[in-house]
Amino acid sequence: MPRKTKNSQAESTEQSENIEPDKKPRRLCRSTSDRMIAGVCGGLAEYFNIDPTIVRLIFVATVLFGGSGIIAYVILWAAVPEKQ
């Protein structure tokens, strides 16, 4: 196991400081443009940068296999703010 030296500690500090300061953190919001009911699936798809159809299919699968998808959708509908 390699020992940490002052150089390796300095390198790790430099790497953590090289985060782009101009980049805004992503926020989870309900979509206003890609919505079927409340925009929850569209907002999740935008956040994770995937197709909204995939998120919708996952919600339908969770509804069919246990019903927890309805509860999760309603909770997200109430908790996630709408995109402005």
Residue pairs with C-beta under 8 A, 6 or more apart in sequence:
26 47
27 47
28 43
28 44
28 47
28 80
29 43
29 46
29 47
29 80
29 81
29 82
29 83
29 84
30 38
30 39
30 40
30 42
30 43
30 76
30 77
30 80
30 81
30 82
30 83
31 39
31 41
31 42
31 43
31 45
31 46
31 52
31 83
32 39
32 82
32 83
33 42
34 42
34 45
34 46
34 52
35 42
36 42
36 56
37 73
37 77
38 73
38 77
39 82
39 83
40 73
40 76
40 77
40 80
41 52
41 55
41 56
41 59
42 52
42 55
43 80
43 83
44 52
44 55
44 76
45 51
45 52
45 54
45 55
48 55
58 69
59 69
59 72
59 73
60 69
61 69
62 68
62 69
62 72
63 69
63 70
